[in-house]
């Protein structure tokens, strides 16, 4: 017998879990428990996204974020990040926060190489 438990979910992509019944949702219950997540069911709820996460090469089995993904720097802001996450690492062993915000998903994309100067 399974017991129901409260869940808080942050910085997570919940999408395309291959359910046989496509009319079923991947997300259910109290949707306010989701913060800085990506799932179609979370459209318009808090700081969540309901768009294509733009995975790099999903068809080749690569589930990393594409450089132009809307999940980049869209997670918990640094000033709201719990202390334990400040020194944490992502799925690949890279620092969890590469810029001012956590990326949504299991990995943190490093900042782009180079420097951008805008002169007027």
trRosetta pair geometry for C-beta under 8 A, 3 or more apart (Angstrom, degrees):
i j d omega theta_ij theta_ji phi_ij phi_ji
6 33 7.2 -164 -177 -114 79 140
7 29 7.6 75 42 93 112 154
7 33 5.6 87 90 153 69 147
8 33 5.1 -125 -106 -168 50 88
8 35 7.4 -2 -176 11 91 106
9 12 5.2 -66 175 27 102 140
9 14 7.6 22 159 -41 152 131
9 33 6.1 68 15 129 83 89
9 34 4.9 -15 70 -109 105 71
9 35 7.3 162 87 28 55 62
9 37 5.7 31 121 -73 105 144
10 34 7.8 162 -80 -160 42 46
10 35 4.9 -14 -105 73 86 93
10 36 5.4 34 -161 57 77 103
10 37 6.8 -127 -138 -57 23 90
10 75 7.2 90 162 -164 87 100
10 76 6.0 25 175 -49 126 119
11 36 5.1 -1 -68 110 59 114
11 37 6.9 -58 -6 -85 8 62
11 75 4.0 37 -111 -140 100 128
11 76 5.9 -63 -56 -8 114 95
11 102 5.2 -33 -115 117 142 131
11 103 7.5 91 -160 97 107 38
11 104 5.3 -150 -155 -120 58 56
11 105 7.2 -87 163 12 79 28
12 34 7.8 -99 53 -143 108 94
12 37 4.8 -11 59 -123 77 101
12 38 7.5 -144 102 32 45 69
12 104 7.0 -60 29 -168 13 84
12 105 7.3 95 -140 -92 29 31
13 37 7.3 173 -82 -168 26 72
13 38 4.7 -11 -116 61 70 111
13 39 7.6 147 -167 -63 43 70
13 53 5.3 21 -130 -88 135 157
13 71 6.7 -26 -73 -107 114 148
13 104 6.0 108 -58 141 83 98
13 105 4.7 14 -14 -94 116 84
13 106 7.9 -81 24 -13 104 78
14 17 7.6 -20 -174 -43 69 115
14 26 5.1 173 155 126 100 126
14 27 5.7 93 115 -63 147 105
14 37 6.3 14 4 172 105 120
14 38 6.9 171 29 85 63 57
14 39 4.0 -10 72 -83 101 119
15 26 6.8 -172 -94 42 26 166
15 38 6.4 -33 -34 118 123 96
15 39 6.0 -162 -65 -114 78 60
15 40 6.9 105 -114 -18 93 87
15 53 6.4 -179 34 -12 155 121
17 26 5.2 134 6 -116 123 119
19 22 6.5 148 87 -87 96 40
19 24 5.3 -114 153 69 152 116
19 26 7.0 -154 -24 -79 131 80
21 24 4.4 69 96 -10 105 112
25 28 5.5 126 86 -63 120 87
25 41 5.1 66 -156 -76 121 142
26 39 6.0 -136 80 -150 114 120
26 40 7.7 93 31 37 110 93
26 41 6.9 -162 55 -3 75 125
27 31 6.8 73 146 -109 119 92
27 34 7.0 -4 -153 -53 137 152
27 39 4.8 89 -28 141 139 156
27 41 4.2 -160 59 61 116 140
27 42 6.5 -4 82 -47 170 90
28 41 7.9 -58 -67 168 47 168
29 33 7.1 -15 111 24 111 132
30 33 5.0 80 98 -17 98 107
31 34 5.8 -43 -170 22 60 112
31 41 7.1 -133 -112 133 127 102
31 42 6.4 174 -165 -110 114 75
31 45 5.2 -65 140 -152 121 166
32 45 7.2 -129 -88 -176 51 116
32 46 7.1 116 -135 -37 61 129
34 37 4.5 -70 -176 25 105 139
34 39 7.2 -67 -163 26 159 125
34 42 5.6 -98 105 -110 145 133
34 45 6.9 59 73 110 108 128
34 46 7.2 173 94 49 73 134
34 48 5.7 38 124 -84 110 136
35 46 5.9 -77 -114 137 67 150
35 47 6.1 36 -164 53 71 104
35 48 7.2 -121 -139 -62 22 87
35 76 7.3 56 126 -82 110 92
36 47 5.1 -10 -73 105 66 114
36 48 6.8 -132 -78 -89 9 55
36 74 6.8 162 -156 131 90 70
36 75 4.5 89 165 -148 133 54
36 76 5.2 -134 9 -53 168 62
36 102 7.4 77 148 73 148 108
36 104 6.1 -154 157 -92 83 102
37 42 6.0 144 85 -40 100 174
37 48 5.0 -14 60 -124 72 102
37 49 7.5 -142 105 34 38 72
37 104 6.7 140 -131 -148 28 121
38 42 7.3 -152 -150 52 19 133
38 48 6.8 168 -86 -172 33 79
38 49 4.4 -19 -107 72 85 102
38 50 7.2 170 -157 -83 64 29
38 51 7.2 -68 -148 49 111 64
38 53 5.5 107 128 -82 160 105
38 70 7.9 130 -106 90 133 102
38 71 6.1 -62 -36 -93 147 106
38 104 5.3 104 -19 143 109 146
38 105 7.7 -11 24 -58 126 85
39 42 4.6 84 63 -2 88 109
39 48 7.1 -36 36 -179 79 127
39 50 6.7 -26 90 -107 38 75
40 43 6.7 -12 -178 -33 46 104
40 50 5.1 84 -133 -158 35 96
41 50 7.4 -169 39 -115 20 116
42 45 4.9 -99 -166 48 69 116
42 46 7.8 -49 -177 49 106 91
42 48 3.7 -76 147 136 129 150
42 49 7.2 41 90 61 116 29
42 50 5.5 -172 70 -70 69 98
43 48 7.6 -105 -72 101 18 107
43 50 3.5 -48 -76 7 81 163
44 50 7.6 -24 -6 1 61 137
45 48 5.2 7 77 33 84 128
49 53 7.9 114 104 -90 133 74
49 70 6.0 161 -149 119 153 122
49 71 7.1 -136 43 -86 156 69
49 74 6.4 18 -38 155 135 146
49 104 6.9 -149 23 13 127 172
51 70 5.4 27 79 43 137 154
52 70 7.8 104 76 17 58 116
53 65 6.8 -91 158 -114 97 87
53 69 5.8 12 168 -154 62 115
53 70 7.1 -114 -131 52 41 85
53 71 5.2 21 -151 -31 90 128
53 104 7.5 -122 -130 97 111 113
53 105 7.0 112 -167 -68 138 127
54 65 6.8 54 92 -160 82 71
54 66 4.3 -83 145 38 99 120
54 68 6.0 -85 154 88 159 79
54 69 4.0 -164 73 -102 109 72
54 70 6.7 112 10 5 118 73
54 71 7.5 -161 48 9 89 97
55 58 4.3 81 88 -60 126 101
55 62 7.3 168 158 107 99 69
55 63 5.5 -43 -155 -151 134 48
55 64 6.8 123 -161 72 77 33
55 65 6.5 -73 -114 -104 51 37
55 66 6.5 109 154 -23 9 89
55 69 7.4 53 -72 -97 33 128
56 62 5.1 -55 81 118 110 117
56 63 7.7 89 35 142 90 6
56 64 4.6 8 2 76 129 87
56 65 6.6 66 -38 108 89 15
56 66 4.7 150 -88 -78 57 69
57 60 4.2 -13 144 38 115 112
57 61 7.6 -7 110 49 92 41
57 62 4.0 43 62 49 95 118
57 64 8.0 20 25 45 76 88
58 61 7.8 56 -174 -64 33 12
58 62 7.0 -96 -72 69 26 60
58 63 6.5 59 -108 -101 71 60
64 107 5.9 -38 -129 56 82 155
64 109 7.7 111 176 -86 102 94
65 69 4.0 -88 -171 12 102 160
65 71 5.4 -122 -119 69 136 120
65 72 6.3 156 144 -61 145 85
65 103 6.4 -124 4 173 162 139
65 105 5.9 160 -52 45 115 159
65 107 6.6 -158 5 74 99 105
65 109 5.5 -94 74 -48 118 121
66 69 4.8 133 58 -47 72 91
67 72 7.4 23 -171 -57 38 152
67 109 6.7 157 -111 -172 56 152
67 112 7.0 68 -153 -82 125 105
68 72 7.9 -115 -177 6 10 134
69 72 5.2 117 75 -22 86 92
69 103 7.9 60 91 -160 125 116
69 109 7.7 149 40 -23 119 147
70 74 6.1 44 150 -48 66 156
71 74 5.4 -111 -150 40 30 124
71 75 7.6 33 -176 -44 75 89
71 103 5.6 65 136 -178 88 86
71 104 3.9 -109 -153 58 96 98
71 105 5.4 50 162 -15 148 114
72 103 5.3 -27 -121 -117 42 106
72 109 5.6 -42 -113 41 106 132
73 99 5.5 -32 -94 73 115 132
73 100 6.8 49 -143 59 111 78
73 101 4.4 96 -158 60 66 113
73 103 6.4 -22 -39 -87 35 69
74 101 6.8 118 -10 126 10 140
74 103 7.0 44 34 -142 73 49
74 104 5.2 -39 80 -14 100 112
75 101 5.6 158 61 160 68 95
75 102 3.5 -65 88 87 134 88
75 103 5.7 48 -6 108 120 7
75 104 4.7 164 -69 -65 93 62
76 80 5.2 -125 -172 91 94 104
76 81 5.1 125 121 -86 119 73
76 85 7.7 56 75 93 140 165
76 101 6.7 175 85 -157 37 81
76 102 4.9 24 47 26 81 120
77 80 5.0 72 61 19 82 102
77 81 7.0 -126 100 -32 38 87
77 100 6.8 -11 -151 144 75 91
77 101 5.2 -46 -106 -102 49 96
78 81 5.4 -39 -144 5 35 123
78 97 6.4 100 -99 -162 92 149
78 100 5.1 -90 -14 -171 121 62
78 101 6.4 -105 -31 -80 74 45
81 85 5.0 -112 179 77 102 124
81 86 6.2 122 118 -67 123 77
81 97 6.7 -8 -118 -70 169 143
81 102 6.5 132 -103 -31 119 114
82 85 5.1 90 66 3 79 104
82 86 7.9 -130 101 -20 46 83
83 86 5.8 -41 -161 6 42 118
84 87 7.5 -79 -173 45 37 85
84 88 6.4 52 139 -52 69 114
85 88 4.7 -49 -143 12 47 130
85 96 5.6 -102 -176 97 84 151
85 97 7.1 88 140 -32 95 112
85 102 7.0 -36 163 -77 138 135
86 97 6.8 -33 -130 18 47 135
88 95 7.8 103 85 -159 47 53
88 96 4.2 16 89 -13 92 142
89 93 5.2 -4 170 -148 138 35
89 94 6.3 141 -158 66 85 26
89 95 6.3 -62 -108 -99 65 27
89 96 5.9 -147 -114 -43 10 84
90 93 7.2 -56 66 15 65 16
90 94 5.1 -11 37 60 110 83
90 95 7.5 26 -8 94 91 20
90 96 5.3 141 -55 -101 76 63
90 106 6.4 117 -173 150 92 56
90 107 4.6 96 160 -131 139 47
90 108 4.5 -161 -46 5 143 88
91 106 4.2 42 -37 148 129 107
91 107 5.0 -65 36 -74 106 82
92 107 5.7 40 -1 -123 108 112
94 98 7.2 -3 148 -71 117 113
94 107 7.2 56 44 -161 120 83
94 108 5.6 -139 101 64 113 100
94 110 6.7 -107 -166 -62 147 94
95 98 6.1 130 84 -79 101 66
95 108 6.6 -73 94 76 56 152
96 102 6.2 -14 154 -121 92 102
96 108 5.4 152 -158 -37 31 141
97 100 7.8 -16 -177 -175 109 7
97 101 7.3 -143 -139 126 96 11
97 102 5.6 -65 -93 -81 83 69
97 108 6.7 -124 -79 -130 16 151
98 103 7.7 10 25 -22 107 109
98 108 4.9 155 -17 154 107 116
98 109 6.7 -112 37 88 153 44
98 110 5.2 -156 -146 -122 151 44
98 111 5.7 -170 147 -30 112 77
99 111 5.8 111 -69 -75 104 105
102 108 6.9 -82 -151 -99 63 107
103 107 6.9 -23 81 98 135 52
103 108 5.0 157 19 -119 114 56
103 109 5.8 99 -69 12 159 83
